[in-house]
Amino acid sequence: MLEHLAHAKNILGYGIENDADEIAACIQRGINVVEHDLNEGLQRFPDKSFDMVIMTETLQAVDSPHQLLDEMLRIGEECIVTFPNFGYWGHRVRMLTSGNVPVSQPIPHRWFDTPNIRPCTFLDFEQLCEEKDLRVVQRLVFSSSYRTGSLMKRFPNLFGAIAFYRLGRAS
């Protein structure tokens, strides 16, 4: 996403990565990247360093997502968060019929090797936002192929495979 935004919108951005191979790939593609483990927080960045902080499909893989959201909104005016919806109907049916934790395009790992340690749904995330007094500026609902539709918009927790939230502080 950062590479696309840098080329399409001419933004200056930085990626955060802790995997050496991914860091090398970013550098080869000309993406600014900082080596850092998000589980250590974002203390190395001063308050209001960025207009927007974006975290794609990582929230479910950190130790303390609620604290990371606070940090994102400390260093940025707003933040964008995307994550796989573990309440998606396809996952529910696979679990019911097979008895196994589902594997899908948005959730490509088996239970024993998954980085997803904090699975959540649209409802879970919106409850967290309410508890933390975060303002949902925008919510988008996508299929696993990043398409959208009326059923997904009406029943995101059931029909949305991927969640997209743009957040700010309520106060």
Buried (B, 14 or more C-beta within 10 A) or exposed (E): EBEEBBEEEEEEBBBBBEEEEEBEEBEEEEBEBEEBEBEEBBEEBEEEEBEBBBBEBBBBBBEEBBBBBBBBBBBBEBBBBBBBBBBBBBBEEBEEEEEEBBBEEBBEEEEEEBEBEBBBBBEBBBEBBEEBEBEBEEBBBBBBEEEBEEEBEEEBBBBBBBBBBBBBEEE
